[in-house]
Amino acid sequence: MLRYLLTGVPVILLCLILQAIFVSACLRRYAKYRYAQGPDNSAMADILLLCMVMLLTLVGNCVQIAIWAGLFMLLGEFGSFSAAFYHSCVNFVTLGYGDIVMSERWRLLGPLEGANGILMFGISTAVMTAAVMDVIKTSVAAWQRSDGANG
């Protein structure tokens, strides 16, 4: 059990740091873009902004999946990176197909990666929800201003 923790926890910590970097970059770019656009954004600007948030969080999650796949390759669990990446994807998103399994020696790394993936997708979802809520808030404020000007 200690072997799994000593192997998996540093990877989880690396993934947490990377997620924090991606979230920070995403939120900084979002805030900078939102500030530059001012209070009145077009629908297309909002769509592009939300797409940027979704794309950055997805890239962050894919990088983490690749890190886990790299660990599995380093441990000699898979003969190809594509098989390791596929297995890592299944673990990270907690599908658990079971069509490809690791050796008994390292099998418990799968649930560690699954726990990591649930946490990271939760953070990604929170970032996307915050961006959507900001778009809604900004749109409502713009509509209220235009109603006040017309009324």
C-alpha positions in Angstrom: 0.0 0.0 0.0 2.8 2.4 0.9 4.4 1.7 -2.6 1.2 3.0 -4.3 1.1 6.1 -2.2 4.7 6.9 -2.6 4.4 6.5 -6.4 0.9 8.0 -6.9 0.8 10.9 -4.5 3.7 12.9 -6.1 1.9 12.5 -9.4 -1.3 13.8 -7.8 0.6 16.7 -6.4 2.1 17.5 -9.8 -1.3 17.4 -11.3 -2.7 19.7 -8.6 0.0 22.2 -9.3 -0.6 22.0 -13.1 -4.3 22.4 -12.6 -3.7 25.4 -10.5 -1.4 26.9 -13.2 -4.0 26.2 -15.9 -6.9 27.6 -13.8 -4.9 30.6 -12.9 -3.9 31.3 -16.5 -7.5 30.7 -17.6 -9.0 33.1 -15.1 -6.3 35.7 -15.7 -7.0 35.6 -19.4 -10.7 35.7 -18.8 -10.5 38.7 -16.5 -8.1 40.5 -18.8 -10.3 39.9 -21.9 -13.5 40.8 -20.0 -11.9 44.0 -18.7 -10.7 45.0 -22.2 -14.2 44.4 -23.7 -15.9 46.5 -21.2 -19.5 45.9 -19.9 -21.1 45.4 -23.3 -19.9 42.2 -25.0 -21.4 40.8 -28.1 -22.8 37.3 -28.1 -19.9 36.1 -30.3 -17.4 37.5 -27.8 -19.1 35.6 -25.0 -19.1 32.4 -27.0 -15.3 32.8 -27.8 -14.6 33.6 -24.2 -16.4 30.5 -22.9 -14.8 28.3 -25.6 -11.4 29.6 -24.4 -12.2 28.6 -20.9 -13.4 25.2 -21.9 -10.4 24.6 -24.2 -7.8 25.6 -21.6 -9.4 23.4 -18.9 -9.6 20.5 -21.3 -5.9 20.9 -22.3 -5.0 21.0 -18.6 -6.8 17.7 -18.0 -5.2 16.1 -21.1 -1.8 17.1 -19.9 -2.5 15.4 -16.6 -3.7 12.3 -18.3 -0.5 12.2 -20.3 1.6 12.5 -17.1 -0.2 9.5 -15.7 0.4 7.6 -18.9 4.0 8.5 -18.7 4.2 7.1 -15.2 2.6 3.9 -16.4 5.2 3.7 -19.2 8.0 4.4 -16.7 6.7 1.5 -14.6 6.8 -0.8 -17.6 3.0 -1.4 -17.5 2.4 -0.8 -21.2 4.3 -1.4 -24.5 3.1 1.7 -26.2 2.2 5.3 -25.1 -1.1 5.1 -26.9 -2.2 2.1 -24.8 -1.0 3.8 -21.6 -2.8 7.0 -22.6 -6.0 5.2 -23.3 -5.8 3.4 -20.0 -5.0 6.7 -18.3 -8.0 8.3 -19.9 -10.3 5.5 -18.7 -8.9 5.9 -15.1 -8.9 9.7 -15.1 -12.6 10.1 -16.2 -13.5 7.1 -13.9 -15.1 5.0 -16.7 -13.3 1.9 -15.5 -13.9 -0.2 -18.7 -11.5 -2.9 -17.6 -10.6 -3.9 -21.1 -6.9 -3.0 -20.4 -5.7 -3.6 -16.9 -2.3 -3.1 -15.2 -0.4 -5.8 -13.5 -1.4 -6.7 -10.0 1.8 -5.0 -8.7 0.6 -1.5 -9.8 -3.2 -2.0 -10.2 -4.1 0.3 -7.3 -2.7 3.3 -9.1 -5.8 3.3 -11.2 -8.1 4.3 -8.3 -5.6 7.0 -7.3 -5.7 8.4 -10.8 -9.5 8.2 -10.7 -9.7 10.2 -7.5 -7.3 12.7 -9.1 -9.4 12.9 -12.2 -12.7 13.4 -10.3 -11.1 16.3 -8.4 -9.6 17.9 -11.5 -12.8 17.7 -13.5 -14.6 19.1 -10.5 -12.3 22.1 -10.5 -12.6 22.4 -14.3 -16.4 22.4 -13.9 -16.3 25.1 -11.2 -14.1 27.3 -13.5 -16.5 26.9 -16.4 -19.5 27.5 -14.1 -18.0 30.7 -12.8 -17.3 31.9 -16.4 -20.9 31.1 -17.5 -22.3 32.9 -14.4 -20.2 35.9 -15.2 -21.4 36.0 -18.8 -25.0 35.8 -17.5 -24.4 38.5 -15.0 -22.7 40.8 -17.5 -25.5 40.2 -20.1 -28.3 40.9 -17.5 -26.5 44.1 -16.5 -26.2 45.2 -20.1 -29.9 44.5 -20.7 -30.8 46.4 -17.6 -28.7 49.4 -18.8 -30.3 49.3 -22.2 -33.8 49.1 -20.7 -33.1 52.0 -18.4 -31.8 54.1 -21.3 -34.9 53.2 -23.3 -37.4 53.6 -20.5 
